């Protein structure tokens, strides 16, 4: 004697399998995404702090431009694009008229 599941009984089982797979995939994505944001790269730590300090030290339109570069750089760091973020931070330093710290720049070039 063979027991056949009706179509009605197979649908919830298939739905449960698809749902569980989707949850597992979402969990995998959420555990790997913060790895970029927690990067301890010099460009997103030391250089970012230096650029933010320099942006605060100037006045007027230069301050607004420098802070815009710093804000963009921080968003790029959160996205995991340290190279593009460093370009933004260096642009903020240039607008503020401040040179990048030489010892830290040598460390970043290694």
C-alpha positions as CSV (number, residue, x, y, z in Angstrom):
1,X,0.0,0.0,0.0
2,X,1.5,3.3,-1.0
3,X,0.6,6.6,0.6
4,X,0.6,9.6,-1.7
5,X,0.6,13.0,-0.3
6,X,-1.9,15.3,-1.8
7,X,-0.8,18.5,-3.5
8,X,-2.2,20.4,-0.5
9,X,0.2,18.6,1.9
10,X,3.3,18.9,-0.3
11,X,2.9,22.7,-0.6
12,X,3.5,23.6,3.1
13,X,6.5,21.3,3.2
14,X,8.0,22.9,0.1
15,X,7.2,26.4,1.5
16,X,9.0,25.5,4.8
17,X,12.1,24.3,2.9
18,X,12.3,27.4,0.8
19,X,11.7,29.6,3.8
20,X,14.4,27.9,5.8
21,X,16.8,28.3,2.9
22,X,16.1,32.0,2.6
23,X,16.6,32.5,6.3
24,X,19.9,30.7,6.2
25,X,21.1,32.7,3.2
26,X,20.1,36.0,5.0
27,X,22.0,34.9,8.1
28,X,25.1,34.2,6.0
29,X,24.9,37.7,4.4
30,X,24.4,39.5,7.7
31,X,27.4,37.8,9.3
32,X,29.8,38.6,6.4
33,X,28.7,42.2,5.8
34,X,30.1,43.8,9.0
35,X,33.6,42.5,8.2
36,X,34.1,45.5,5.8
37,X,32.8,48.0,8.3
38,X,35.1,46.7,11.1
39,X,38.3,47.1,9.0
40,X,41.2,48.5,11.1
41,X,43.0,49.8,8.0
42,X,45.1,53.0,8.6
43,X,43.2,54.7,5.8
44,X,39.9,54.3,7.7
45,X,41.3,54.9,11.1
46,X,44.3,57.2,11.4
47,X,43.8,59.1,8.1
48,X,40.1,59.6,8.8
49,X,40.8,61.1,12.2
50,X,43.5,63.4,10.8
51,X,41.2,64.6,8.0
52,X,38.3,65.2,10.4
53,X,40.6,67.2,12.7
54,X,42.0,69.3,9.8
55,X,38.4,69.9,8.5
56,X,37.4,71.3,11.9
57,X,40.4,73.6,12.0
58,X,39.6,75.7,8.9
59,X,36.8,78.2,8.4
60,X,34.2,79.1,5.9
61,X,33.7,77.3,2.6
62,X,36.9,75.4,3.0
63,X,35.5,73.8,6.1
64,X,32.3,72.8,4.4
65,X,34.2,71.3,1.5
66,X,36.6,69.4,3.8
67,X,33.8,68.1,5.9
68,X,32.0,66.9,2.8
69,X,35.1,64.9,1.7
70,X,35.5,63.4,5.2
71,X,31.8,62.4,5.3
72,X,32.1,60.8,1.9
73,X,35.3,59.0,3.0
74,X,33.6,57.6,6.1
75,X,30.8,56.2,3.9
76,X,33.3,54.6,1.6
77,X,35.0,53.0,4.6
78,X,31.7,51.5,5.7
79,X,31.2,50.1,2.2
80,X,34.7,48.5,2.4
81,X,36.3,50.7,-0.2
82,X,39.4,51.9,1.7
83,X,41.3,53.1,-1.3
84,X,38.6,55.5,-2.5
85,X,38.1,56.6,1.1
86,X,41.8,57.5,1.4
87,X,41.5,59.7,-1.7
88,X,38.6,61.5,-0.1
89,X,40.5,62.0,3.2
90,X,43.6,63.2,1.3
91,X,41.4,65.7,-0.6
92,X,40.0,67.0,2.7
93,X,43.6,67.5,4.0
94,X,44.5,69.3,0.8
95,X,41.5,71.7,1.1
96,X,42.4,72.3,4.7
97,X,46.1,73.0,3.8
98,X,47.4,70.2,6.0
99,X,50.0,67.7,5.0
100,X,49.4,64.0,5.8
101,X,51.5,62.7,8.7
102,X,54.6,61.3,7.0
103,X,55.2,58.3,9.4
104,X,51.7,57.0,8.9
105,X,51.8,57.5,5.2
106,X,54.9,55.3,5.0
107,X,53.0,52.6,6.9
108,X,50.1,52.8,4.5
109,X,52.3,52.4,1.5
110,X,53.7,49.1,2.7
